[in-house]
Amino acid sequence: MPLAMMKVGERARVTVVTGGDSVKKHLGSLGFVPGVVVSIVQVMNGSMILGVQESRIAVNEDLARRIMVEAA
């Protein structure tokens, strides 16, 4: 399921990142790679603040829909 469908407080494991090479490279550089567990910290106006490893990262809804996850 797309990361954009997750709710605040939930944790999910990244399974695949979809999109063009530049999108995959960008999200990969932010830490969104298969196997990584992310937590949903806040959702506001379609944007999400996510806990990834030891960082908090904000992504818009379009990018969140490109990150496929499973429950962690």
C-alpha positions as CSV (number, residue, x, y, z in Angstrom):
1,M,0.0,0.0,0.0
2,P,1.2,3.6,-0.5
3,L,2.8,5.3,2.5
4,A,0.2,8.1,2.0
5,M,-2.5,5.8,3.3
6,M,-0.9,5.3,6.7
7,K,-2.1,7.1,9.8
8,V,-0.2,9.1,12.5
9,G,1.5,6.8,15.0
10,E,1.7,3.8,12.6
11,R,5.0,2.2,11.5
12,A,5.6,0.7,8.1
13,R,8.4,-1.0,6.3
14,V,9.4,0.3,2.8
15,T,9.0,-2.4,0.2
16,V,9.6,-0.5,-3.1
17,V,9.9,3.0,-4.3
18,T,8.1,3.7,-7.6
19,G,8.6,6.5,-10.2
20,G,11.4,7.7,-12.5
21,D,15.1,7.3,-11.8
22,S,15.4,10.9,-10.4
23,V,12.5,10.3,-7.9
24,K,14.0,7.0,-6.8
25,K,17.4,8.6,-6.3
26,H,16.0,11.5,-4.4
27,L,13.9,9.4,-2.1
28,G,16.8,6.9,-1.6
29,S,19.1,9.8,-0.6
30,L,16.6,10.7,2.1
31,G,16.7,7.1,3.4
32,F,13.6,5.6,1.8
33,V,15.0,2.3,0.6
34,P,13.5,-1.2,0.8
35,G,13.6,-2.7,4.3
36,V,13.7,0.6,6.2
37,V,11.0,1.1,8.9
38,V,9.4,4.6,8.9
39,S,7.0,6.1,11.4
40,I,4.3,8.6,10.6
41,V,4.8,11.5,13.0
42,Q,2.3,14.1,11.6
43,V,0.0,14.6,8.6
44,M,-0.9,18.1,7.6
45,N,-2.6,19.3,4.4
46,G,-1.5,16.3,2.5
47,S,2.1,16.5,3.6
48,M,3.6,14.0,6.0
49,I,6.4,14.3,8.6
50,L,8.1,10.9,8.8
51,G,10.6,9.4,11.2
52,V,13.2,7.7,9.0
53,Q,16.1,6.1,10.9
54,E,17.3,8.9,13.2
55,S,15.8,11.8,11.2
56,R,12.5,13.5,10.6
57,I,11.7,14.2,7.0
58,A,8.7,16.0,5.4
59,V,7.3,14.7,2.1
60,N,4.4,15.8,0.0
61,E,1.5,13.6,-0.9
62,D,2.8,12.9,-4.4
63,L,6.1,11.5,-3.0
64,A,4.3,9.6,-0.3
65,R,2.2,7.8,-2.9
66,R,5.4,6.6,-4.6
67,I,6.7,4.8,-1.5
68,M,5.1,1.4,-1.1
69,V,5.0,-0.1,2.4
70,E,3.8,-3.0,4.5
71,A,2.9,-2.9,8.2
72,A,6.0,-3.2,10.4
